[in-house]
Amino acid sequence: MKIAIIDSGIHPGHAHVGRIAGSVGISLSGENDDAIDRLGHGTAVAGAIREKAPDAELYAIKVFDRKLSANIGVILRALNWCREHRMDLVNLSLGTQNPAHRDRFQTVLGDDLVLVSAAGALPGSLPRVIGVASDPACDRNAFHYREGVFYASPYPRPIPGVPVDRNLRGTSFAVANMTGLVAAALKGNSPSVIRDYLIGHAGNKSSRLA
């Protein structure tokens, strides 16, 4: 399974990530070879996904460099790269509140690109996208669903000796944890029905797929 992580890059060989299958930097001017993670965010996200999808091929799609923000054109280029390279699953933890971007996201996503993103914003609020919000009470290996939104734990893989409240946390990691659970579900289901499958296995209670 090929999972694209649109973020700040990934440190290949990190203890929580291991080998990555490929990487690319995306900018308004096009593609480049700079996929170095200078923020650490993308690497932590990749570690959360790797924990639940140990056999997946992870791809670093770098859109952030010195800060966790990017131009909408860069994000759309990154999503188009994922489509062109036939990614099975895409993790995108950012979002925009600008309604003018709705049609642009719908065009690049089409009907078959499986995307996990932050709920309450675009593209996470689109009907076919798996929009995720954080629930600190949720088990890291489970999720639940309510009123159009999937909820997952906001905590990444624990770091030995570091208290939970001192570790990285937030919606980005809820999205990453859900991506790992979606990867497990995709092993036996068509991408065209995966969202409905997840809803059917969640209801209003925590559900485990892996």
C-alpha positions as CSV (number, residue, x, y, z in Angstrom):
1,M,0.0,0.0,0.0
2,K,1.3,3.5,-1.0
3,I,0.6,6.2,1.6
4,A,1.4,9.8,0.8
5,I,2.1,12.2,3.7
6,I,1.7,15.8,2.7
7,D,3.6,17.6,5.4
8,S,7.0,19.0,6.3
9,G,8.9,16.0,4.9
10,I,10.2,12.9,6.7
11,H,13.5,12.0,8.2
12,P,14.2,8.6,6.5
13,G,15.6,6.0,8.9
14,H,14.1,7.5,12.0
15,A,13.5,4.9,14.6
16,H,9.7,5.3,14.5
17,V,9.6,5.5,10.7
18,G,12.2,3.4,9.1
19,R,12.7,3.3,5.3
20,I,10.5,5.5,3.1
21,A,9.6,4.6,-0.4
22,G,10.0,8.0,-2.0
23,S,10.0,11.7,-1.5
24,V,9.4,15.0,-3.3
25,G,9.4,18.7,-2.5
26,I,6.5,20.7,-3.9
27,S,6.5,24.5,-4.5
28,L,4.7,26.9,-6.7
29,S,7.5,26.6,-9.2
30,G,7.2,22.8,-9.4
31,E,8.9,19.8,-8.0
32,N,12.3,19.6,-6.3
33,D,14.5,17.1,-4.3
34,D,14.3,18.9,-1.0
35,A,12.3,16.7,1.3
36,I,14.3,17.3,4.5
37,D,12.1,17.7,7.5
38,R,13.3,20.9,9.3
39,L,10.3,21.0,11.6
40,G,9.9,17.4,12.8
41,H,6.2,17.5,12.3
42,G,6.0,15.3,9.2
43,T,8.3,12.7,10.8
44,A,6.1,12.5,13.9
45,V,3.0,12.1,11.7
46,A,4.8,9.4,9.7
47,G,5.7,7.5,12.9
48,A,2.1,7.5,14.0
49,I,1.1,6.0,10.6
50,R,3.9,3.5,10.5
51,E,2.9,2.1,13.9
52,K,-0.5,1.1,12.5
53,A,0.7,0.3,8.9
54,P,4.1,-1.3,9.3
55,D,4.2,-2.8,5.8
56,A,3.0,0.3,3.9
57,E,5.2,2.2,1.5
58,L,5.4,5.8,2.9
59,Y,6.0,8.8,0.6
60,A,7.1,12.2,1.9
61,I,5.4,15.0,0.0
62,K,7.0,18.1,1.4
63,V,4.9,21.3,1.3
64,F,6.1,23.0,4.6
65,D,9.6,24.1,5.2
66,R,10.2,26.7,8.0
67,K,6.6,26.9,9.2
68,L,3.4,24.9,9.1
69,S,1.6,26.8,6.3
70,A,1.5,26.6,2.5
71,N,0.0,28.3,-0.4
72,I,-3.2,26.7,-1.7
73,G,-1.6,26.2,-5.1
74,V,1.2,24.1,-3.5
75,I,-1.4,21.9,-1.7
76,L,-3.3,21.3,-5.0
77,R,0.0,20.5,-6.8
78,A,0.8,18.0,-4.0
79,L,-2.6,16.3,-4.3
80,N,-2.2,16.1,-8.0
81,W,1.2,14.5,-7.6
82,C,-0.5,11.9,-5.4
83,R,-3.1,11.2,-8.1
84,E,-0.5,11.0,-10.9
85,H,1.6,8.6,-8.8
86,R,-1.3,6.4,-7.9
87,M,-1.2,6.8,-4.1
88,D,-3.6,4.4,-2.3
89,L,-4.1,6.8,0.6
90,V,-3.2,10.4,1.4
91,N,-2.7,12.0,4.8
92,L,-3.2,15.8,4.9
93,S,-3.6,17.3,8.3
94,L,-4.0,21.0,7.3
95,G,-7.1,22.8,6.1
96,T,-8.5,26.1,4.8
97,Q,-11.6,28.0,5.7
98,N,-11.8,29.7,2.3
99,P,-15.0,28.5,0.5
100,A,-13.6,29.7,-2.8
101,H,-11.2,26.7,-2.7
102,R,-14.0,24.1,-2.6
103,D,-14.3,23.5,-6.3
104,R,-10.5,23.4,-6.8
105,F,-10.2,20.7,-4.2
106,Q,-13.1,18.7,-5.7
107,T,-11.5,18.8,-9.1
108,V,-8.1,17.5,-8.1
109,L,-9.5,14.9,-5.7
110,G,-12.0,13.4,-8.2
111,D,-14.0,10.4,-7.1
112,D,-11.2,7.9,-6.2
113,L,-8.4,9.6,-4.3
114,V,-8.7,8.4,-0.7
115,L,-7.9,11.4,1.5
116,V,-7.8,11.7,5.3
117,S,-7.8,15.3,6.5
118,A,-8.8,17.7,9.3
119,A,-12.5,18.1,9.8
120,G,-14.2,21.4,9.9
121,A,-12.2,22.9,7.0
122,L,-11.5,22.2,3.4
123,P,-10.8,19.6,2.0
124,G,-11.7,17.7,5.2
125,S,-15.4,18.8,5.0
126,L,-15.9,17.5,1.5
127,P,-18.4,14.6,1.3
128,R,-16.0,11.9,0.1
129,V,-13.1,13.0,2.3
130,I,-12.5,11.3,5.7
131,G,-12.6,14.3,7.9
132,V,-11.1,13.8,11.4
133,A,-11.3,15.7,14.7
134,S,-9.4,14.9,17.9
135,D,-10.8,13.2,21.0
136,P,-8.3,12.8,23.8
137,A,-10.5,10.1,25.4
138,C,-10.3,7.9,22.3
139,D,-8.0,4.9,22.4
140,R,-5.1,5.3,20.0
141,N,-6.1,2.1,18.1
142,A,-9.7,3.0,17.7
143,F,-12.0,5.7,16.3
144,H,-15.6,6.8,16.5
145,Y,-18.0,8.7,14.2
146,R,-20.6,11.4,14.9
147,E,-22.5,13.8,12.6
148,G,-20.2,13.5,9.6
149,V,-16.9,13.5,11.5
150,F,-14.5,10.8,12.5
151,Y,-12.8,11.1,15.9
152,A,-9.4,9.7,16.8
153,S,-6.8,10.1,19.5
154,P,-4.7,13.3,19.2
155,Y,-1.6,11.6,20.5
156,P,1.2,10.2,18.4
157,R,3.3,7.2,19.2
158,P,4.4,7.5,22.9
159,I,8.0,8.4,23.6
160,P,9.5,6.4,26.4
161,G,10.1,8.5,29.5
162,V,8.0,11.5,28.2
163,P,4.7,12.2,29.9
164,V,1.7,12.1,27.5
165,D,0.9,15.8,28.3
166,R,4.5,16.8,27.3
167,N,4.5,14.9,24.0
168,L,3.4,16.3,20.6
169,R,-0.4,16.3,20.3
170,G,-3.3,17.7,18.3
171,T,-5.5,17.3,15.3
172,S,-2.5,16.5,13.0
173,F,-2.0,13.3,15.0
174,A,-5.7,12.4,15.1
175,V,-5.6,12.6,11.3
176,A,-2.4,10.4,11.3
177,N,-3.9,7.8,13.7
178,M,-7.0,7.6,11.5
179,T,-4.9,7.3,8.4
180,G,-3.3,4.2,9.9
181,L,-6.7,2.7,10.7
182,V,-7.9,3.5,7.2
183,A,-4.9,1.7,5.8
184,A,-5.9,-1.4,7.7
185,A,-9.5,-1.2,6.3
186,L,-8.3,-0.6,2.7
187,K,-6.7,-4.1,2.7
188,G,-10.1,-5.7,2.2
189,N,-12.3,-2.9,0.8
190,S,-12.5,-0.9,-2.4
191,P,-11.5,2.8,-2.2
192,S,-14.9,3.7,-3.6
193,V,-16.7,2.4,-0.5
194,I,-14.1,2.9,2.2
195,R,-15.8,5.9,3.9
196,D,-19.1,4.1,4.1
197,Y,-17.4,1.0,5.4
198,L,-15.7,3.0,8.2
199,I,-19.1,4.6,9.1
200,G,-20.7,1.2,9.2
201,H,-18.1,-0.1,11.6
202,A,-18.1,2.9,13.9
203,G,-21.6,4.1,14.7
204,N,-21.3,6.3,17.7
205,K,-18.9,4.1,19.6
206,S,-15.2,3.4,19.5
207,S,-14.3,0.8,16.9
208,R,-11.1,-1.1,16.1
209,L,-10.1,-2.2,12.7
210,A,-6.5,-3.3,13.4
